[in-house]
Amino acid sequence: MKSLAIIIPPRRIDAPMLMSCLDIWRKKYNLRIFSVDVRNTEEMPIGNLKTHDLQELHSDCFDAIAVMGESGTKEYLWNNTDIISRLQKFDKARKLIAGIGLGSIVLAQAGVLLGKKATIDNSVELVIQLKSYGAIFVPEDVVILKWIITGSGKDVEAFANAVSMWLRTSPQQIIK
């Protein structure tokens, strides 16, 4: 069974977005949720999944990583060097990297979207932010490019299904 690491902010979590993704991923994959500050992660009903400290996230233990774009993402995950470093390791290994909503900015900050098409909510501020890291904005709900998936956040189910399909059908390594 493939394994998926999910990164969430410790505060201002978009529970409906996270739960929609978990509903699709829960029975198909080994899931582990990580946060930058587990001690301050809001208590929320995420089934029997415990939130782990980001320091426990090692790319060799997972097939994919997803950064959730929730209202706390900008404050807690943007410009986080630990997350950026981990995303770069997943990218180097050609493992799936996914970001939804504000999580797409974290992928861009890691340099994995440089010169690549990506999506985010179609607000002027966010599009400018995404482009400032060299990504090419496209106004779609989900963009899939090799081992990178971005979602605007408008169709959470389509994003979660795209991640799920990639994990079910993609080979262990994808060559550039």
N, C-alpha and C positions, 0 to 999 in steps of 0.2 A: 504494500500500500504506500502510495506517495505521501510526502510530508510537506505541509505548507506552514510557513511562519507568517504571522499577521502582526503588524506593528500598529499600535494605537496610542493616542496621547493619554496622559494620566488624568486629564480633566476635560470636560466639555465633549464627551463622547457622543457621537450620533448613534444612539442605540438602535433605531430602526434600520439604518444603513448596515451596521455591523451584523445585526440579527438576520437581515435578508441574505447577506453573504454566507453567514454560518449555516443557515437553513439549507443552502445548496451544497456547501462543502462538507458539512459535519459527518455524514455517513460514508463519504467517498474517500476521505483523506485523513491522515493524522494531522491534527491541527494543534498549534501552540501559539498563544497570544503573548506578545511582548510589549513592554512599555518602558519608557525612559526613567520612570520613577514609580516603581511598583507600590511603594509605601503610600503614595498619594493617589493611586489609581482609584477612581470612583467605584464604589460598590454598584454593580449592575448585574442583572440576570443574564449571564452568558452560559447558561446550562452548567455542565460539570467542568468547564474549562477554566483553569486557573491562569491568572496573568503572571508572566515571568519577567524577571529583570532582563533588560536588553543585553547585559553582559553575558548572559547565558546563550545568546544566539550565535551559532557557528554555522557558516554556510555549508560545510561538508555534511551537516546533519539534515539538510532540507533540500527538496527539489525545487522549491519556489518561495518567493517572499512577496507579500502584499502590504502596501502602506495605505492605511485607511485615511481618507480625507475628511476629517471631522472638524468641528469648530475649534477644537483645541490644537489642531495640527499646526497651524501657523505659529502659535506661541511655543509649543513644546517640541515639534519635530523639524520645522524649517531650520536650516543651517546647523543641524545637529551632526557634528563630525563623526560620532559613533555610527549613526544610521547611514550617513553618506559612505563611510568606509565599508560597511557591510553590503550595501547595494553594489558598490564597485566590485566586491569579491564575487557576488552572484553574477554580475555582468561578465566578469572575466571568465567564469566557469560556464557561461552560456546557460545559466539556470533562469527560469522564469522570474521576471521582475514586473510587478504590477502596482499601479497607483490609481486611486480613484479620488476625484474631486481635488482638494488641496494636497492630497498625497502625490499627485502628478508633479507638483512643484518640487517635492523632495527628490523624486527621480531626476528631474532636470538639474537640481543642484548637485547631484552626484555625477553629472556629466553623461549619463546614459542616454539622454535624449538629444544630445548635440547633433544637429543636422537631420534629426528624425521627426516624422510626423507624430503629433501627440494631441490629446484633447484635455480640456478642463472646462469648467463652467464658463459660458461665453460672456463674462463681464470684462469690461475694458481693463480694469486693474489686474485681473488674473491672467488675461491673455498677454498683456505687456510683461508681467512677471515671468510667465512661461517662456516667452520669446527672448527675454534678457539672458537666459541660459542656453540659447542657441537652438531651442526646439522650434519646429514648424507647426503652428497651431492649425488644426482642422476642426470645424464645427460639427463634430459627430459625437454620438453617445459613447462609442467604444472604438478605439484604434488598436489594431493588433499588428505588430511588426516583429517578425521572428520570435524572440524570447521576451519581448517587452509589450505589455498591455497597459493602456491608459483608459480611464473612464471619466466622463464629465461629471458623473454623480446624478444625472437625470434619470438614467435607467440602470439602477443598481443590479437588478436581476440579470440584465444583459452582460454587465461587467463580470458578475460572479460566474455566469455560464461560460463566458469566454475563458476565464481562468481555468475553470473545470475542464473545458474541452481541450485546452492546451495541455493540461496535465494528463489527460486520458490518451491523447493521440500523438504527442510529440516524442521524438527519440530522446535518449538520455542527454545527448549533446547536439547542439545545432552549430553548424559551421557557418561562419560569416560568408 
